[in-house]
Amino acid sequence: MINEYGEYTKIDLKYITYKTEELLELAQNRYKITIQVSNRAKRRKYEDIDIIDDPINKPIVKAIIEMVDEIIEPEILED
């Protein structure tokens, strides 16, 4: 679930699994997309120290969801 600040308020494992599978299906190269997700999560981890201890907003979960959204809805980034 997403609150008014765009943050997840509870862990929905089915949703996370679905998004992960969706990302892997959309990717032409699974290895490359895995590395990209990892690098994005690492960058997010170092940019925002507070999210490390938050089990809901793990950097890897946010990275996966963001990347799926970027691939599926590129017009969001253009605005």
N, C-alpha and C positions, 0 to 999 in steps of 0.2 A: 504494500500500500504506500502511496506517495502523499506526503502532507503538502501544505501550501507553500513550503520552501523548496519543493522538489526533492526532498529527501525521503528515503524509505523509513516507514515507522515500524514495520515488522518484517521478519524474514519469511518469504514465500518461496520455499525450495522448489516447488513445481515451476514457478515462474522463472526462477534463475536457471533451472535445468532446460526449460523450453528456450529461453534466450540463448543459452550456450549452444544448444543443438542448432538453433536457427543461424547463429553466427558461423558455425562450422559448415553448415550446408551452403551458405552464401559464399564462403571463401573458396577461392580457386586453389589455394595452397594452405593446407591445415597447419603446417609447420610455421609458415610465415605469419599467419594470423595469430597463432599462439604466442609467438615472439612479440608481435605488436601489442597484444593484450597485456602481456607481462611487462613490457616497457612502459605502457601507459599507467598500469597499476603502480609500478615503482615510482614514476614521476609524481603521481597523485599522493602517494604515501609520503614523499619528502616535501611536497608542497603544503600539505595540511596534516600536521602532526596529530591533531585531535582525533582524526578518524581511525587511527591505529587501534585504539582500545574500544571502539564502537563496533559491536558485533553485527549491527544492522547495515552499516555503511562501509563495509570492507572495500578497500581500493580495487580489488580484483572484480568484485561484483559490479561496482560502478563502471569500471572499464569495459566489461562485457556488454552491459546494457547500453552504454554510450556508443560503442562501436556498432552494435546492431542498428541502433537508431540512425546513425550516420549513413550506413549502407542502405537501409530501407527508405529513409526519408531525407535525402540530401537537400531538399528545399529548406529544411529547418536551418541548416548551416548558412544558407544564402541570405537569410533575413538579417 
